[in-house]
Amino acid sequence: MKLTAKLSRPIRDVGTIKRLLTGAEAEAHAQGESLAGAEHLLLAALELPDGTARRAFERVGAAPDDLRSAIATQHAEALRAIGIEPVSDELLDAELGTGAPAGTGPLRTGASAQTAFRAAVDLAKADGPSPLLGAHVVAAVAQIEHGTAARTLSGMGIDRDALATAAREELALRRT
Amino acid sequence: MAALTRIPPPDEPSAALAAVVALRRLADRLERAAVARAIQEGWTWAQVAEALGVTRQAAHKRHAGRRG
């Protein structure tokens, strides 16, 4: 029935969407940031149970578990490039105490996370349509040319085009 | 923290922009930690807001909402 067919995609993806957005917000919050960026969305995608995001990373020889620290490293390097020796996150927490406990406020995603999320959803729609999977998020984030996510991936020695291809290969496997 | 000693050359705007992002992130972290510490030590939201140069409503909305 037409109505059921129209509803089935959004309903099917609700769990994934919730994991992605709350996961991204939690990752941003854990790093003391008030807005989630595409890099945090990518962290959340790597935790999705479908496993396609992790496998896309592994395909290009990258360690998914290295992403979190690579983000912090990228920011530290950016500060060093202008002559500022960054205060370590641990020192900040120790000196001033950690911030408020995790999220009782509304989800706060920034522009890069919103753009990447929409692009991932569009990729899933174009893909069959396919349920929204981690590899759709990886493919979307890999297309971002500037900003923290792009610089972090580059800092990890990951070629963005290769990562996007790897994500598509993981998605193709799901269709066979 | 050392003072700003150099700015990337004009042909590297991406490095300068990345530094802006990193500074904002650092400012964000520092603000949250400093506000949390101030409130713990009995500062009022009005005092915190005054120190930050924002309205009490803005400070409360930005920080108090997450405290549950």
gemmi code that builds the backbone of each chain (N, CA, C; Angstrom):
import gemmi

chains = {
    "A": [
        ("MET", (0.850, -1.185, 0.000), (0.000, 0.000, 0.000), (0.885, 1.234, 0.000)),
        ("LYS", (0.448, 2.240, -0.727), (1.308, 3.410, -0.941), (1.673, 4.085, 0.368)),
        ("LEU", (0.711, 4.277, 1.246), (0.982, 5.006, 2.489), (2.008, 4.240, 3.334)),
        ("THR", (1.837, 2.928, 3.382), (2.776, 2.123, 4.156), (4.173, 2.205, 3.566)),
        ("ALA", (4.235, 2.178, 2.232), (5.545, 2.237, 1.576), (6.220, 3.562, 1.869)),
        ("LYS", (5.440, 4.650, 1.905), (6.038, 5.961, 2.195), (6.503, 6.031, 3.638)),
        ("LEU", (5.780, 5.417, 4.555), (6.136, 5.505, 5.971), (7.278, 4.557, 6.319)),
        ("SER", (7.375, 3.434, 5.611), (8.289, 2.390, 6.074), (9.730, 2.849, 6.105)),
        ("ARG", (10.153, 3.725, 5.171), (11.557, 4.135, 5.194), (11.866, 4.964, 6.419)),
        ("PRO", (11.099, 6.049, 6.673), (11.423, 6.855, 7.850), (11.327, 6.048, 9.145)),
        ("ILE", (10.333, 5.183, 9.270), (10.195, 4.425, 10.514), (11.390, 3.502, 10.694)),
        ("ARG", (11.818, 2.890, 9.601), (12.930, 1.951, 9.663), (14.207, 2.648, 10.111)),
        ("ASP", (14.376, 3.901, 9.726), (15.614, 4.607, 10.018), (15.608, 5.361, 11.339)),
        ("VAL", (14.454, 5.409, 12.009), (14.351, 6.227, 13.226), (15.400, 5.852, 14.265)),
        ("GLY", (15.604, 4.545, 14.471), (16.589, 4.109, 15.460), (17.994, 4.560, 15.099)),
        ("THR", (18.353, 4.418, 13.833), (19.679, 4.816, 13.368), (19.875, 6.317, 13.514)),
        ("ILE", (18.848, 7.079, 13.104), (18.932, 8.535, 13.182), (19.128, 8.973, 14.625)),
        ("LYS", (18.368, 8.355, 15.508), (18.491, 8.714, 16.925), (19.899, 8.401, 17.441)),
        ("ARG", (20.415, 7.218, 17.112), (21.769, 6.870, 17.550), (22.798, 7.852, 17.012)),
        ("LEU", (22.641, 8.228, 15.748), (23.608, 9.144, 15.132), (23.592, 10.513, 15.796)),
        ("LEU", (22.400, 11.074, 15.960), (22.317, 12.436, 16.482), (22.647, 12.500, 17.977)),
        ("THR", (22.117, 11.552, 18.756), (22.456, 11.585, 20.177), (23.919, 11.201, 20.373)),
        ("GLY", (24.413, 10.278, 19.555), (25.826, 9.902, 19.630), (26.737, 11.075, 19.291)),
        ("ALA", (26.390, 11.811, 18.253), (27.199, 12.966, 17.864), (27.211, 14.007, 18.987)),
        ("GLU", (26.047, 14.250, 19.556), (25.972, 15.224, 20.631), (26.782, 14.770, 21.849)),
        ("ALA", (26.697, 13.478, 22.164), (27.449, 12.949, 23.307), (28.953, 13.079, 23.077)),
        ("GLU", (29.385, 12.801, 21.861), (30.814, 12.918, 21.542), (31.280, 14.362, 21.673)),
        ("ALA", (30.471, 15.290, 21.166), (30.835, 16.708, 21.262), (30.890, 17.126, 22.730)),
        ("HIS", (29.884, 16.709, 23.462), (29.812, 17.069, 24.885), (31.006, 16.516, 25.649)),
        ("ALA", (31.401, 15.275, 25.308), (32.545, 14.643, 25.988), (33.822, 15.431, 25.737)),
        ("GLN", (33.887, 16.147, 24.613), (35.054, 16.955, 24.312), (34.848, 18.398, 24.763)),
        ("GLY", (33.781, 18.631, 25.526), (33.527, 19.949, 26.090), (33.038, 20.967, 25.081)),
        ("GLU", (32.537, 20.489, 23.949), (32.057, 21.411, 22.925), (30.540, 21.500, 22.979)),
        ("SER", (30.017, 22.665, 22.622), (28.570, 22.857, 22.743), (27.824, 22.496, 21.463)),
        ("LEU", (28.533, 22.374, 20.352), (27.873, 22.004, 19.105), (28.570, 20.787, 18.510)),
        ("ALA", (27.809, 19.852, 17.996), (28.389, 18.692, 17.338), (28.735, 19.046, 15.894)),
        ("GLY", (29.905, 18.597, 15.472), (30.314, 18.816, 14.082), (30.276, 17.516, 13.302)),
        ("ALA", (30.610, 17.580, 12.019), (30.615, 16.388, 11.176), (31.560, 15.331, 11.748)),
        ("GLU", (32.631, 15.791, 12.391), (33.586, 14.825, 12.970), (32.936, 14.014, 14.088)),
        ("HIS", (32.016, 14.635, 14.814), (31.322, 13.919, 15.887), (30.274, 12.970, 15.306)),
        ("LEU", (29.647, 13.391, 14.228), (28.698, 12.517, 13.534), (29.422, 11.270, 13.028)),
        ("LEU", (30.655, 11.480, 12.549), (31.448, 10.360, 12.057), (31.781, 9.396, 13.206)),
        ("LEU", (32.114, 9.944, 14.362), (32.371, 9.094, 15.534), (31.137, 8.254, 15.848)),
        ("ALA", (29.972, 8.902, 15.803), (28.733, 8.183, 16.095), (28.472, 7.091, 15.051)),
        ("ALA", (28.769, 7.395, 13.785), (28.557, 6.413, 12.714), (29.422, 5.176, 12.919)),
        ("LEU", (30.634, 5.391, 13.441), (31.544, 4.268, 13.674), (31.039, 3.346, 14.774)),
        ("GLU", (30.105, 3.825, 15.583), (29.552, 2.999, 16.663), (28.252, 2.298, 16.272)),
        ("LEU", (27.746, 2.578, 15.060), (26.474, 1.969, 14.667), (26.608, 0.457, 14.558)),
        ("PRO", (25.573, -0.267, 14.959), (25.661, -1.725, 14.921), (25.816, -2.335, 13.526)),
        ("ASP", (25.448, -1.607, 12.475), (25.582, -2.206, 11.139), (27.049, -2.425, 10.760)),
        ("GLY", (27.958, -1.724, 11.378), (29.393, -1.974, 11.193), (29.986, -1.493, 9.886)),
        ("THR", (29.180, -0.927, 8.998), (29.707, -0.560, 7.678), (30.693, 0.609, 7.750)),
        ("ALA", (30.505, 1.514, 8.689), (31.426, 2.650, 8.815), (32.811, 2.150, 9.252)),
        ("ARG", (32.831, 1.304, 10.263), (34.102, 0.736, 10.740), (34.811, -0.004, 9.619)),
        ("ARG", (34.032, -0.788, 8.867), (34.656, -1.582, 7.812), (35.185, -0.694, 6.686)),
        ("ALA", (34.522, 0.423, 6.436), (35.018, 1.360, 5.417), (36.382, 1.897, 5.837)),
        ("PHE", (36.506, 2.263, 7.106), (37.795, 2.717, 7.619), (38.845, 1.629, 7.485)),
        ("GLU", (38.488, 0.428, 7.884), (39.456, -0.676, 7.848), (39.903, -0.981, 6.426)),
        ("ARG", (38.981, -0.798, 5.485), (39.313, -1.007, 4.078), (40.455, -0.129, 3.597)),
        ("VAL", (40.540, 1.092, 4.129), (41.626, 1.973, 3.712), (42.782, 1.918, 4.704)),
        ("GLY", (42.773, 0.911, 5.557), (43.876, 0.717, 6.484), (43.892, 1.702, 7.647)),
        ("ALA", (42.750, 2.301, 7.939), (42.678, 3.248, 9.056), (42.023, 2.583, 10.260)),
        ("ALA", (42.447, 2.993, 11.453), (41.890, 2.441, 12.681), (40.756, 3.335, 13.174)),
        ("PRO", (39.510, 2.812, 13.142), (38.372, 3.628, 13.582), (38.556, 4.188, 15.000)),
        ("ASP", (39.184, 3.404, 15.861), (39.348, 3.838, 17.249), (40.342, 4.980, 17.401)),
        ("ASP", (41.072, 5.294, 16.349), (42.018, 6.408, 16.407), (41.372, 7.757, 16.121)),
        ("LEU", (40.130, 7.738, 15.637), (39.523, 8.999, 15.193), (39.367, 10.023, 16.313)),
        ("ARG", (38.911, 9.542, 17.462), (38.636, 10.477, 18.566), (39.883, 11.274, 18.942)),
        ("SER", (40.999, 10.574, 19.155), (42.210, 11.286, 19.545), (42.765, 12.104, 18.379)),
        ("ALA", (42.509, 11.642, 17.162), (42.985, 12.388, 15.988), (42.307, 13.754, 15.889)),
        ("ILE", (41.058, 13.833, 16.327), (40.355, 15.123, 16.317), (41.041, 16.091, 17.275)),
        ("ALA", (41.319, 15.616, 18.483), (41.991, 16.471, 19.470), (43.373, 16.871, 18.980)),
        ("THR", (44.076, 15.931, 18.361), (45.404, 16.209, 17.818), (45.339, 17.280, 16.751)),
        ("GLN", (44.332, 17.193, 15.896), (44.174, 18.182, 14.824), (44.019, 19.573, 15.414)),
        ("HIS", (43.184, 19.711, 16.419), (42.981, 21.024, 17.039), (44.264, 21.527, 17.697)),
        ("ALA", (44.980, 20.617, 18.357), (46.229, 21.014, 19.013), (47.246, 21.488, 17.982)),
        ("GLU", (47.343, 20.777, 16.866), (48.274, 21.157, 15.804), (47.900, 22.504, 15.195)),
        ("ALA", (46.595, 22.734, 15.076), (46.137, 24.009, 14.513), (46.566, 25.174, 15.397)),
        ("LEU", (46.524, 24.961, 16.715), (46.955, 26.007, 17.638), (48.471, 26.186, 17.577)),
        ("ARG", (49.196, 25.089, 17.516), (50.665, 25.178, 17.438), (51.109, 25.932, 16.194)),
        ("ALA", (50.342, 25.798, 15.121), (50.692, 26.469, 13.861), (50.661, 27.990, 14.005)),
        ("ILE", (49.925, 28.495, 15.009), (49.952, 29.945, 15.224), (50.689, 30.294, 16.513)),
        ("GLY", (51.497, 29.351, 16.982), (52.395, 29.660, 18.081), (51.778, 29.520, 19.453)),
        ("ILE", (50.623, 28.880, 19.537), (50.008, 28.662, 20.848), (50.211, 27.218, 21.256)),
        ("GLU", (50.808, 27.012, 22.422), (50.938, 25.666, 22.929), (49.633, 25.328, 23.636)),
        ("PRO", (48.860, 24.379, 23.105), (47.522, 24.166, 23.636), (47.511, 23.618, 25.059)),
        ("VAL", (46.532, 24.051, 25.817), (46.293, 23.481, 27.139), (45.711, 22.100, 26.937)),
        ("SER", (46.267, 21.100, 27.589), (45.743, 19.747, 27.381), (44.350, 19.639, 27.983)),
        ("ASP", (43.532, 18.782, 27.367), (42.171, 18.589, 27.859), (42.191, 18.088, 29.307)),
        ("GLU", (43.133, 17.209, 29.600), (43.195, 16.642, 30.946), (43.515, 17.732, 31.960)),
        ("LEU", (44.434, 18.630, 31.584), (44.819, 19.711, 32.487), (43.637, 20.636, 32.752)),
        ("LEU", (42.890, 20.916, 31.677), (41.716, 21.786, 31.805), (40.716, 21.177, 32.784)),
        ("ASP", (40.469, 19.885, 32.633), (39.532, 19.211, 33.525), (40.049, 19.223, 34.949)),
        ("ALA", (41.318, 18.943, 35.123), (41.887, 18.855, 36.467), (41.896, 20.222, 37.151)),
        ("GLU", (42.279, 21.256, 36.397), (42.405, 22.573, 36.999), (41.060, 23.185, 37.356)),
        ("LEU", (40.088, 22.981, 36.518), (38.838, 23.704, 36.689), (37.658, 22.808, 37.035)),
        ("GLY", (37.865, 21.519, 37.024), (36.753, 20.601, 37.231), (36.013, 20.379, 35.934)),
        ("THR", (35.431, 19.238, 35.758), (34.730, 18.958, 34.500), (33.421, 19.732, 34.459)),
        ("GLY", (32.897, 19.879, 33.279), (31.659, 20.631, 33.078), (30.447, 19.856, 33.562)),
        ("ALA", (29.306, 20.314, 33.141), (28.033, 19.734, 33.584), (27.900, 18.287, 33.132)),
        ("PRO", (27.117, 17.509, 33.843), (26.894, 16.122, 33.404), (26.209, 16.066, 32.065)),
        ("ALA", (26.266, 14.931, 31.427), (25.832, 14.805, 30.033), (24.374, 15.151, 29.820)),
        ("GLY", (24.132, 15.618, 28.700), (22.982, 16.200, 27.999), (21.600, 16.147, 28.589)),
        ("THR", (21.211, 17.254, 29.211), (19.787, 17.364, 29.495), (19.160, 18.412, 28.579)),
        ("GLY", (20.000, 19.067, 27.791), (19.469, 20.091, 26.898), (19.048, 19.503, 25.558)),
        ("PRO", (18.567, 20.343, 24.677), (18.169, 19.853, 23.348), (19.402, 19.462, 22.537)),
        ("LEU", (19.216, 18.593, 21.541), (20.308, 18.224, 20.657), (20.827, 19.470, 19.957)),
        ("ARG", (22.164, 19.623, 19.950), (22.712, 20.801, 19.304), (23.755, 20.368, 18.294)),
        ("THR", (23.312, 20.327, 17.059), (24.249, 19.985, 15.992), (24.554, 21.247, 15.198)),
        ("GLY", (25.812, 21.412, 14.835), (26.243, 22.562, 14.060), (26.041, 22.324, 12.576)),
        ("ALA", (26.444, 23.330, 11.800), (26.192, 23.312, 10.352), (26.835, 22.119, 9.664)),
        ("SER", (28.093, 21.800, 10.039), (28.773, 20.727, 9.317), (28.106, 19.376, 9.587)),
        ("ALA", (27.640, 19.166, 10.819), (26.963, 17.913, 11.145), (25.623, 17.829, 10.418)),
        ("GLN", (24.913, 18.957, 10.362), (23.604, 18.967, 9.695), (23.756, 18.688, 8.207)),
        ("THR", (24.732, 19.323, 7.595), (24.970, 19.122, 6.154), (25.360, 17.680, 5.879)),
        ("ALA", (26.267, 17.149, 6.687), (26.726, 15.771, 6.485), (25.576, 14.790, 6.713)),
        ("PHE", (24.762, 15.059, 7.725), (23.645, 14.167, 8.004), (22.666, 14.139, 6.837)),
        ("ARG", (22.329, 15.333, 6.323), (21.393, 15.402, 5.195), (21.975, 14.699, 3.973)),
        ("ALA", (23.283, 14.890, 3.754), (23.922, 14.238, 2.606), (23.881, 12.725, 2.761)),
        ("ALA", (24.075, 12.229, 3.981), (24.035, 10.793, 4.221), (22.631, 10.239, 3.943)),
        ("VAL", (21.635, 10.955, 4.409), (20.245, 10.530, 4.170), (19.951, 10.516, 2.671)),
        ("ASP", (20.425, 11.535, 1.943), (20.223, 11.576, 0.490), (20.908, 10.405, -0.194)),
        ("LEU", (22.113, 10.068, 0.278), (22.831, 8.931, -0.293), (22.042, 7.645, -0.080)),
        ("ALA", (21.482, 7.483, 1.108), (20.701, 6.280, 1.407), (19.460, 6.219, 0.527)),
        ("LYS", (18.825, 7.378, 0.324), (17.637, 7.427, -0.540), (17.988, 7.045, -1.968)),
        ("ALA", (19.141, 7.513, -2.441), (19.548, 7.264, -3.823), (20.001, 5.827, -4.012)),
        ("ASP", (20.336, 5.176, -2.912), (20.939, 3.849, -2.900), (19.912, 2.747, -2.903)),
        ("GLY", (18.921, 2.828, -3.720), (17.987, 1.688, -3.681), (16.518, 2.007, -3.625)),
        ("PRO", (15.930, 2.594, -2.567), (16.541, 3.175, -1.368), (17.011, 2.125, -0.356)),
        ("SER", (18.022, 2.482, 0.374), (18.618, 1.595, 1.363), (18.321, 2.147, 2.752)),
        ("PRO", (18.292, 1.317, 3.783), (18.277, 1.887, 5.131), (19.521, 2.742, 5.337)),
        ("LEU", (19.393, 3.709, 6.216), (20.529, 4.574, 6.506), (21.584, 3.757, 7.254)),
        ("LEU", (22.814, 3.756, 6.737), (23.885, 2.958, 7.330), (25.086, 3.840, 7.643)),
        ("GLY", (25.959, 3.346, 8.504), (27.156, 4.094, 8.868), (27.983, 4.507, 7.662)),
        ("ALA", (28.077, 3.624, 6.683), (28.897, 3.930, 5.503), (28.335, 5.111, 4.707)),
        ("HIS", (27.024, 5.355, 4.791), (26.459, 6.548, 4.135), (27.014, 7.801, 4.795)),
        ("VAL", (27.139, 7.763, 6.105), (27.695, 8.909, 6.838), (29.176, 9.082, 6.479)),
        ("VAL", (29.902, 7.972, 6.415), (31.325, 8.039, 6.054), (31.484, 8.661, 4.662)),
        ("ALA", (30.674, 8.197, 3.713), (30.750, 8.728, 2.354), (30.433, 10.223, 2.348)),
        ("ALA", (29.432, 10.634, 3.131), (29.047, 12.050, 3.182), (30.164, 12.886, 3.800)),
        ("VAL", (30.732, 12.422, 4.913), (31.776, 13.196, 5.589), (33.054, 13.240, 4.739)),
        ("ALA", (33.334, 12.147, 4.033), (34.542, 12.097, 3.193), (34.481, 13.125, 2.060)),
        ("GLN", (33.269, 13.582, 1.729), (33.132, 14.559, 0.648), (33.387, 15.985, 1.111)),
        ("ILE", (33.478, 16.185, 2.438), (33.670, 17.540, 2.951), (35.120, 17.943, 2.721)),
        ("GLU", (35.301, 19.089, 2.088), (36.647, 19.466, 1.670), (37.427, 20.242, 2.738)),
        ("HIS", (36.733, 21.063, 3.495), (37.403, 21.909, 4.482), (36.818, 21.662, 5.859)),
        ("GLY", (37.568, 22.114, 6.884), (37.041, 22.020, 8.239), (37.656, 20.885, 9.027)),
        ("THR", (37.183, 20.730, 10.266), (37.796, 19.795, 11.210), (37.784, 18.355, 10.719)),
        ("ALA", (36.658, 17.891, 10.204), (36.582, 16.485, 9.776), (37.598, 16.210, 8.672)),
        ("ALA", (37.641, 17.084, 7.678), (38.559, 16.896, 6.550), (40.014, 16.914, 7.024)),
        ("ARG", (40.345, 17.877, 7.893), (41.720, 17.985, 8.358), (42.101, 16.814, 9.251)),
        ("THR", (41.127, 16.325, 10.021), (41.399, 15.182, 10.891), (41.688, 13.940, 10.069)),
        ("LEU", (40.870, 13.693, 9.058), (41.090, 12.518, 8.205), (42.451, 12.618, 7.523)),
        ("SER", (42.758, 13.811, 7.043), (44.055, 14.021, 6.396), (45.189, 13.780, 7.379)),
        ("GLY", (44.992, 14.247, 8.620), (46.001, 14.055, 9.657), (46.221, 12.597, 10.010)),
        ("MET", (45.182, 11.767, 9.764), (45.303, 10.333, 10.015), (45.923, 9.626, 8.809)),
        ("GLY", (46.263, 10.396, 7.785), (46.846, 9.802, 6.592), (45.814, 9.150, 5.688)),
        ("ILE", (44.556, 9.524, 5.875), (43.481, 8.929, 5.069), (43.198, 9.821, 3.866)),
        ("ASP", (43.166, 9.197, 2.690), (42.765, 9.906, 1.485), (41.236, 9.905, 1.428)),
        ("ARG", (40.648, 11.101, 1.345), (39.183, 11.189, 1.440), (38.492, 10.473, 0.292)),
        ("ASP", (39.056, 10.592, -0.903), (38.438, 9.908, -2.049), (38.478, 8.395, -1.858)),
        ("ALA", (39.613, 7.906, -1.352), (39.732, 6.463, -1.111), (38.720, 6.021, -0.055)),
        ("LEU", (38.530, 6.867, 0.958), (37.570, 6.518, 2.016), (36.148, 6.491, 1.468)),
        ("ALA", (35.829, 7.471, 0.625), (34.495, 7.513, 0.019), (34.264, 6.263, -0.835)),
        ("THR", (35.286, 5.872, -1.588), (35.185, 4.655, -2.415), (34.995, 3.433, -1.527)),
        ("ALA", (35.767, 3.366, -0.440), (35.657, 2.239, 0.485), (34.254, 2.158, 1.078)),
        ("ALA", (33.682, 3.316, 1.406), (32.326, 3.340, 1.959), (31.333, 2.797, 0.938)),
        ("ARG", (31.482, 3.239, -0.308), (30.572, 2.747, -1.351), (30.740, 1.248, -1.572)),
        ("GLU", (31.960, 0.750, -1.437), (32.191, -0.691, -1.595), (31.493, -1.469, -0.489)),
        ("GLU", (31.538, -0.933, 0.738), (30.834, -1.599, 1.841), (29.332, -1.598, 1.591)),
        ("LEU", (28.827, -0.486, 1.065), (27.396, -0.394, 0.771), (27.010, -1.368, -0.336)),
        ("ALA", (27.876, -1.518, -1.332), (27.600, -2.435, -2.445), (27.519, -3.867, -1.945)),
        ("LEU", (28.348, -4.214, -0.974), (28.330, -5.557, -0.391), (26.973, -5.874, 0.225)),
        ("ARG", (26.362, -4.849, 0.816), (25.072, -5.058, 1.474), (23.972, -5.377, 0.473)),
        ("ARG", (24.199, -4.949, -0.774), (23.143, -5.160, -1.763), (23.243, -6.523, -2.423)),
        ("THR", (24.368, -7.203, -2.226), (24.551, -8.516, -2.898), (23.991, -9.659, -2.042)),
    ],
    "B": [
        ("MET", (49.868, 29.344, 28.692), (49.665, 29.391, 27.239), (50.479, 30.539, 26.667)),
        ("ALA", (51.302, 30.277, 25.631), (52.139, 31.305, 25.033), (51.270, 32.318, 24.314)),
        ("ALA", (51.810, 33.514, 24.160), (51.098, 34.540, 23.401), (51.136, 34.179, 21.925)),
        ("LEU", (50.216, 34.724, 21.183), (50.184, 34.523, 19.728), (51.489, 35.031, 19.155)),
        ("THR", (52.235, 34.180, 18.489), (53.538, 34.612, 17.989), (53.614, 34.664, 16.475)),
        ("ARG", (52.723, 33.978, 15.837), (52.749, 34.088, 14.377), (51.379, 33.731, 13.798)),
        ("ILE", (51.130, 34.277, 12.663), (49.907, 33.989, 11.918), (50.338, 33.357, 10.600)),
        ("PRO", (49.679, 32.272, 10.181), (50.100, 31.620, 8.946), (50.113, 32.587, 7.772)),
        ("PRO", (51.007, 32.360, 6.821), (51.126, 33.272, 5.682), (49.822, 33.344, 4.897)),
        ("PRO", (49.633, 34.412, 4.132), (48.367, 34.650, 3.439), (47.971, 33.537, 2.471)),
        ("ASP", (48.944, 32.749, 2.016), (48.575, 31.688, 1.086), (48.141, 30.416, 1.813)),
        ("GLU", (47.996, 30.497, 3.132), (47.501, 29.332, 3.877), (46.285, 29.704, 4.714)),
        ("PRO", (45.245, 30.205, 4.079), (44.062, 30.564, 4.871), (43.462, 29.387, 5.615)),
        ("SER", (43.615, 28.177, 5.058), (43.003, 27.036, 5.730), (43.640, 26.792, 7.088)),
        ("ALA", (44.950, 27.037, 7.208), (45.613, 26.861, 8.496), (45.121, 27.895, 9.497)),
        ("ALA", (44.976, 29.128, 9.039), (44.490, 30.191, 9.924), (43.052, 29.907, 10.351)),
        ("LEU", (42.225, 29.458, 9.425), (40.828, 29.146, 9.750), (40.751, 27.984, 10.726)),
        ("ALA", (41.618, 26.979, 10.529), (41.630, 25.842, 11.456), (42.025, 26.308, 12.850)),
        ("ALA", (42.929, 27.292, 12.912), (43.324, 27.835, 14.214), (42.153, 28.553, 14.868)),
        ("VAL", (41.358, 29.263, 14.085), (40.153, 29.923, 14.624), (39.228, 28.889, 15.241)),
        ("VAL", (39.004, 27.815, 14.518), (38.121, 26.746, 15.006), (38.659, 26.171, 16.312)),
        ("ALA", (39.982, 25.927, 16.343), (40.591, 25.346, 17.542), (40.502, 26.318, 18.721)),
        ("LEU", (40.674, 27.601, 18.454), (40.577, 28.605, 19.515), (39.161, 28.684, 20.056)),
        ("ARG", (38.184, 28.635, 19.172), (36.783, 28.668, 19.615), (36.471, 27.448, 20.466)),
        ("ARG", (36.997, 26.296, 20.059), (36.775, 25.065, 20.813), (37.399, 25.200, 22.204)),
        ("LEU", (38.600, 25.742, 22.237), (39.289, 25.932, 23.511), (38.509, 26.923, 24.378)),
        ("ALA", (38.037, 27.998, 23.770), (37.264, 28.997, 24.502), (35.977, 28.378, 25.049)),
        ("ASP", (35.343, 27.545, 24.225), (34.130, 26.833, 24.632), (34.381, 25.974, 25.870)),
        ("ARG", (35.438, 25.162, 25.798), (35.795, 24.260, 26.899), (36.108, 25.056, 28.147)),
        ("LEU", (36.888, 26.101, 27.965), (37.303, 26.915, 29.094), (36.094, 27.602, 29.720)),
        ("GLU", (35.193, 28.087, 28.878), (33.991, 28.756, 29.390), (33.146, 27.794, 30.220)),
        ("ARG", (32.911, 26.600, 29.678), (32.090, 25.636, 30.410), (32.728, 25.258, 31.741)),
        ("ALA", (34.048, 25.008, 31.707), (34.744, 24.620, 32.930), (34.761, 25.765, 33.927)),
        ("ALA", (35.029, 26.975, 33.452), (35.127, 28.125, 34.348), (33.774, 28.464, 34.960)),
        ("VAL", (32.714, 28.386, 34.142), (31.372, 28.679, 34.667), (30.976, 27.624, 35.704)),
        ("ALA", (31.260, 26.349, 35.387), (30.916, 25.276, 36.330), (31.628, 25.487, 37.658)),
        ("ARG", (32.890, 25.857, 37.584), (33.674, 26.080, 38.808), (33.117, 27.278, 39.573)),
        ("ALA", (32.785, 28.357, 38.855), (32.261, 29.560, 39.517), (30.956, 29.247, 40.250)),
        ("ILE", (30.056, 28.533, 39.575), (28.765, 28.192, 40.191), (28.981, 27.305, 41.420)),
        ("GLN", (29.890, 26.350, 41.286), (30.240, 25.464, 42.414), (30.699, 26.282, 43.608)),
        ("GLU", (31.410, 27.360, 43.317), (31.971, 28.161, 44.402), (31.027, 29.262, 44.857)),
        ("GLY", (29.771, 29.186, 44.393), (28.736, 30.067, 44.926), (28.487, 31.343, 44.151)),
        ("TRP", (29.111, 31.494, 42.985), (28.798, 32.668, 42.163), (27.332, 32.610, 41.741)),
        ("THR", (26.720, 33.767, 41.603), (25.365, 33.807, 41.052), (25.467, 33.871, 39.523)),
        ("TRP", (24.367, 33.526, 38.849), (24.339, 33.623, 37.397), (24.570, 35.063, 36.945)),
        ("ALA", (24.096, 36.004, 37.747), (24.296, 37.418, 37.397), (25.784, 37.764, 37.400)),
        ("GLN", (26.498, 37.227, 38.400), (27.936, 37.499, 38.489), (28.701, 36.834, 37.348)),
        ("VAL", (28.322, 35.602, 37.052), (28.951, 34.880, 35.938), (28.725, 35.649, 34.637)),
        ("ALA", (27.487, 36.082, 34.438), (27.149, 36.805, 33.210), (27.952, 38.095, 33.104)),
        ("GLU", (28.080, 38.777, 34.235), (28.822, 40.034, 34.241), (30.275, 39.785, 33.858)),
        ("ALA", (30.851, 38.711, 34.412), (32.242, 38.376, 34.098), (32.414, 38.049, 32.616)),
        ("LEU", (31.402, 37.420, 32.036), (31.489, 37.020, 30.622), (31.076, 38.135, 29.673)),
        ("GLY", (30.456, 39.174, 30.228), (29.996, 40.264, 29.373), (28.745, 39.915, 28.582)),
        ("VAL", (27.921, 39.036, 29.153), (26.654, 38.668, 28.511), (25.521, 38.915, 29.501)),
        ("THR", (24.297, 38.781, 29.019), (23.168, 38.961, 29.932), (23.035, 37.734, 30.820)),
        ("ARG", (22.372, 37.933, 31.971), (22.153, 36.812, 32.880), (21.349, 35.717, 32.175)),
        ("GLN", (20.354, 36.161, 31.381), (19.524, 35.190, 30.666), (20.364, 34.347, 29.711)),
        ("ALA", (21.290, 35.010, 29.019), (22.127, 34.299, 28.047), (23.032, 33.287, 28.744)),
        ("ALA", (23.619, 33.706, 29.864), (24.517, 32.809, 30.595), (23.736, 31.602, 31.124)),
        ("HIS", (22.576, 31.875, 31.657), (21.745, 30.811, 32.236), (21.320, 29.829, 31.155)),
        ("LYS", (20.872, 30.373, 30.025), (20.404, 29.531, 28.922), (21.542, 28.674, 28.384)),
        ("ARG", (22.737, 29.275, 28.296), (23.854, 28.565, 27.686), (24.400, 27.464, 28.599)),
        ("HIS", (24.359, 27.730, 29.896), (25.019, 26.798, 30.815), (24.073, 26.080, 31.758)),
        ("ALA", (23.052, 26.738, 32.241), (22.194, 26.130, 33.258), (21.338, 25.027, 32.681)),
        ("GLY", (20.947, 25.161, 31.415), (20.076, 24.160, 30.795), (20.667, 22.777, 30.831)),
        ("ARG", (22.010, 22.700, 30.710), (22.652, 21.394, 30.663), (22.891, 20.801, 32.046)),
        ("ARG", (22.585, 21.599, 33.085), (22.912, 21.092, 34.411), (21.782, 20.274, 34.992)),
        ("GLY", (20.661, 20.201, 34.257), (19.525, 19.336, 34.661), (18.681, 19.881, 35.795)),
    ],
}
model = gemmi.Model(1)
for chain_id, residues in chains.items():
    chain = gemmi.Chain(chain_id)
    for i, (resn, *xyz) in enumerate(residues, 1):
        res = gemmi.Residue()
        res.name, res.seqid = resn, gemmi.SeqId(i, " ")
        for name, pos in zip(("N", "CA", "C"), xyz):
            atom = gemmi.Atom()
            atom.name, atom.element = name, gemmi.Element(name[0])
            atom.pos, atom.b_iso = gemmi.Position(*pos), 0.0
            res.add_atom(atom)
        chain.add_residue(res)
    model.add_chain(chain)
structure = gemmi.Structure()
structure.add_model(model)
structure.setup_entities()
